[in-house]
């Protein structure tokens, strides 16, 4: 009996710790889900610190749009959110970026070279109690991942990633050739009016010999403001019609990104060679055509291969 009594405090401690961990996961899960909804979005990017001798600061960039964030998957340890843009004048819908959240994910993909993402294990010290967010292109091609914990200081839910690599954003790669990668820390914060996405970016020229030159630092601020003044029905209708198609596309990407070594894209940086046929297939399905997975396979066979 003495041994039993002696073990009770330890059992109580283990049980309490497990309950606390479950509560933390649930709290984080609910914070991520709060990013779903209908928003007017402002995008702002400003170069701040200039690091390369002779480099001149690029002009600030400002843009915006109306975007609905839809929950695609929702389990206690995995959430998938799809962003869809709507043109308020024409009602045209554009499938935008996607974000996947996984609690204590065992691995993630990392931008390792031009058009190449390598799948690597996440260090245990970084991963404990953390959520990995992976972001995908409009074609569901990979962009970047980050791993970090949610904090709730002063009742402000904020997730902050580790430093990770990503390719040039669409706003830059069509007009810049003086750098080829971004080193990024991302931060998501829930606000009374929606949520924000802050980006602490360093523009870097990575060279084949392993050396690198930092060009400039940049601060990005994306403000998702809740709105009730935009008709998002076209976006919801588009997703209802095309969700099975995009699920098949995601499945094929997962075949490359779910395990080492990763993936290499045989397209130009703009990715249009894949984007356009996939978008066309989705439009045909929305118009009533049957889902033909063979047509998806043709696109992947032409432009996607395992990383070397």
C-alpha positions in Angstrom: 0.0 0.0 0.0 2.9 2.4 0.7 4.2 1.9 -2.8 0.7 2.6 -4.3 0.4 5.8 -2.2 3.8 6.9 -3.2 3.0 6.6 -6.9 -0.2 8.6 -6.7 1.4 12.0 -6.9 3.4 10.9 -10.0 0.2 9.6 -11.6 -1.6 12.8 -10.8 1.2 14.8 -12.3 1.3 12.8 -15.5 -2.5 12.9 -15.8 -2.6 16.7 -15.2 0.3 17.3 -17.7 -1.5 15.2 -20.3 -4.8 17.1 -19.8 -2.9 20.4 -20.0 -1.3 19.4 -23.3 -4.6 18.4 -24.7 -6.1 21.7 -23.7 -3.2 23.6 -25.3 -3.6 21.6 -28.6 -7.4 22.4 -28.6 -6.7 26.1 -28.0 -4.2 26.3 -30.8 -6.6 24.3 -33.1 -9.4 26.8 -32.4 -7.1 29.7 -33.1 -6.2 28.3 -36.5 -9.8 27.7 -37.3 -10.6 31.4 -36.6 -8.7 32.3 -39.8 -11.6 30.9 -41.8 -14.2 33.5 -43.1 -14.7 36.3 -45.5 -12.2 39.2 -45.7 -11.1 42.3 -47.5 -7.3 41.9 -47.6 -4.6 44.6 -47.8 -1.1 43.5 -48.9 1.9 45.8 -48.1 5.6 45.1 -48.6 8.4 47.5 -47.8 12.2 47.1 -48.1 13.7 48.3 -44.8 17.4 47.5 -44.2 19.7 47.7 -47.3 22.5 45.2 -47.0 24.3 45.0 -50.4 26.7 47.9 -51.2 25.2 50.1 -53.9 21.8 48.6 -53.7 18.9 51.0 -54.0 15.6 50.4 -52.1 12.8 49.0 -54.3 9.5 50.9 -54.4 7.0 49.9 -51.7 4.3 47.5 -53.0 0.6 47.8 -52.2 -2.3 45.7 -53.4 -5.5 44.1 -52.1 -8.4 41.9 -52.8 -11.5 40.2 -51.4 -10.9 36.7 -50.2 -12.8 33.8 -48.5 -10.9 31.2 -46.4 -12.6 27.8 -46.5 -11.9 24.8 -44.2 -11.0 21.8 -46.4 -9.9 19.4 -43.6 -10.4 19.7 -39.8 -9.0 17.1 -37.3 -7.6 17.8 -33.9 -4.0 17.8 -35.2 -4.4 18.8 -38.8 -6.3 21.7 -40.5 -6.3 22.7 -44.2 -7.4 26.2 -45.2 -8.1 27.2 -48.8 -8.0 30.8 -49.9 -10.2 31.9 -52.8 -10.2 35.4 -54.4 -13.3 37.0 -55.8 -13.4 40.0 -58.3 -16.3 42.0 -56.9 -17.1 43.5 -60.4 -17.1 40.4 -62.5 -17.6 37.7 -59.9 -14.6 35.8 -61.3 -13.0 33.4 -58.8 -9.3 32.7 -58.5 -8.1 29.7 -56.5 -5.4 31.4 -54.3 -2.9 30.0 -51.8 -3.5 27.2 -49.3 -2.2 26.7 -45.8 -1.9 23.3 -44.0 -1.4 23.2 -40.2 -0.1 20.0 -38.5 0.7 19.6 -34.8 4.1 18.1 -34.2 4.6 17.2 -37.8 7.4 14.7 -38.2 8.8 16.3 -41.4 8.3 19.2 -43.7 9.5 20.3 -47.2 12.1 23.0 -47.5 13.0 25.2 -50.5 16.6 23.9 -51.2 17.3 25.1 -54.8 15.6 26.5 -57.8 12.3 24.7 -58.3 13.4 22.1 -55.8 11.9 21.3 -52.3 13.6 18.7 -50.1 11.7 16.8 -47.4 13.5 16.8 -44.1 12.8 15.7 -40.5 11.9 18.5 -38.1 14.3 18.6 -35.1 12.5 17.4 -31.9 13.4 20.5 -29.9 11.8 22.7 -32.5 8.8 20.4 -32.9 7.7 19.8 -29.4 4.3 21.6 -28.8 4.6 23.3 -32.2 2.5 23.5 -35.3 4.0 23.4 -38.7 2.4 25.5 -41.3 3.0 24.7 -45.0 1.9 27.1 -47.7 1.1 26.1 -51.3 0.9 27.8 -54.7 -2.4 28.2 -56.6 -1.7 24.9 -58.3 -1.0 23.3 -54.9 2.7 23.2 -55.7 4.9 23.8 -52.6 6.0 27.2 -51.5 7.4 27.0 -47.9 6.9 25.6 -44.4 7.5 27.0 -41.0 7.4 25.5 -37.5 6.5 27.4 -34.3 4.3 27.6 -31.2 1.2 29.6 -30.5 1.5 32.2 -27.7 -1.3 33.9 -25.8 0.4 36.8 -24.0 -2.1 39.4 -22.9 -4.8 37.3 -24.5 -3.4 37.9 -28.0 -3.2 34.6 -30.0 0.0 34.7 -32.1 1.9 32.0 -33.9 5.6 32.7 -34.8 7.6 30.4 -37.1 11.3 29.5 -37.2 13.5 30.9 -39.9 12.9 29.0 -43.1 13.5 29.4 -46.9 11.0 30.2 -49.6 11.2 31.0 -53.3 10.6 34.5 -54.7 7.0 35.6 -54.4 4.9 36.1 -57.5 5.1 39.9 -57.1 8.9 39.7 -57.5 10.1 36.8 -59.7 8.8 38.3 -62.9 10.9 41.4 -62.5 13.8 40.6 -60.3 17.0 38.6 -61.0 19.3 40.0 -58.3 18.2 37.4 -55.7 16.8 33.9 -55.7 15.5 33.1 -52.3 13.9 34.6 -49.2 14.9 33.7 -45.6 11.6 34.3 -43.7 10.0 34.4 -40.3 6.2 34.4 -40.5 3.8 35.5 -37.8 0.0 35.1 -37.6 -2.0 37.1 -35.1 -5.8 37.0 -34.4 -7.3 40.5 -34.0 -10.8 41.7 -33.1 -11.4 42.5 -36.8 -9.9 39.3 -38.3 -6.2 38.3 -38.5 -2.8 39.5 -39.8 0.1 37.8 -41.5 3.5 39.5 -40.8 6.6 38.5 -42.8 10.1 39.3 -41.8 12.0 38.7 -45.0 15.6 38.8 -46.0 16.3 38.7 -49.8 19.3 36.5 -50.5 21.3 35.5 -53.6 22.2 31.8 -52.9 25.2 30.6 -55.1 26.0 27.2 -56.4 29.2 27.1 -54.2 27.2 27.4 -51.0 28.0 31.1 -50.5 25.2 33.6 -50.2 24.8 37.4 -50.4 22.1 39.2 -48.4 20.5 42.0 -50.6 18.0 43.6 -48.3 15.4 43.1 -45.5 11.7 43.5 -46.1 8.7 43.7 -43.9 5.4 42.3 -45.3 2.1 43.0 -43.7 -1.1 41.3 -44.9 -4.2 42.5 -43.1 -7.3 40.2 -43.2 -10.3 42.4 -42.3 -13.7 40.7 -41.8 -16.4 41.9 -44.3 -20.1 41.4 -44.8 -20.2 43.7 -47.9 -18.8 41.2 -50.5 -20.8 38.5 -52.2 -18.6 35.4 -51.9 -21.2 33.0 -53.2 -19.3 32.6 -56.5 -16.3 31.4 -54.6 -18.2 29.0 -52.5 -20.0 27.6 -55.6 -16.7 27.2 -57.3 -15.2 25.2 -54.4 -18.3 23.1 -54.1 -18.0 22.1 -57.7 -14.2 21.6 -57.9 -13.2 20.4 -54.5 -13.1 16.7 -55.6 -10.8 17.7 -58.5 -8.4 19.7 -56.2 -8.4 16.8 -53.7 -7.0 14.6 -56.5 -4.4 17.2 -57.3 -3.4 17.4 -53.6 -3.1 13.7 -53.4 -0.6 13.7 -56.3 1.5 16.4 -54.6 1.4 14.4 -51.4 3.0 11.5 -53.2 6.1 13.7 -53.6 6.0 15.8 -50.5 4.9 13.2 -48.0 8.3 11.5 -48.0 12.0 12.1 -48.9 13.6 13.1 -51.1 11.0 15.7 -52.1 10.1 17.3 -55.5 11.6 19.1 -58.5 9.4 21.1 -60.9 10.3 21.1 -64.6 8.6 24.4 -65.3 9.7 28.0 -65.4 9.6 30.0 -62.2 6.1 31.3 -62.9 4.7 27.8 -62.9 2.1 28.7 -65.6 2.8 25.5 -67.5 1.1 23.6 -64.6 -1.3 26.3 -63.4 -3.1 26.9 -66.7 -4.0 23.2 -67.5 -5.1 22.5 -64.0 -7.2 25.7 -63.8 -8.7 24.8 -67.2 -9.6 21.3 -66.0 -11.2 22.8 -62.9 -13.3 25.2 -65.0 -14.5 22.3 -67.2 -15.6 20.4 -64.1 -17.4 23.4 -62.8 -19.2 23.6 -66.1 -20.4 20.0 -65.8 -17.6 17.8 -67.2 -16.7 14.6 -65.5 -13.6 14.3 -63.3 -10.9 12.7 -65.4 -7.9 11.8 -63.1 -5.9 10.7 -66.2 -5.7 14.3 -67.3 -4.2 15.3 -64.0 -1.7 12.5 -64.3 -0.6 13.8 -67.7 0.2 17.2 -66.3 2.2 15.7 -63.4 4.1 13.3 -65.6 5.2 16.2 -67.8 6.3 18.7 -65.1 6.9 17.0 -61.8 9.7 14.6 -60.7 11.3 13.5 -57.4 14.1 15.7 -56.1 17.6 14.4 -56.7 
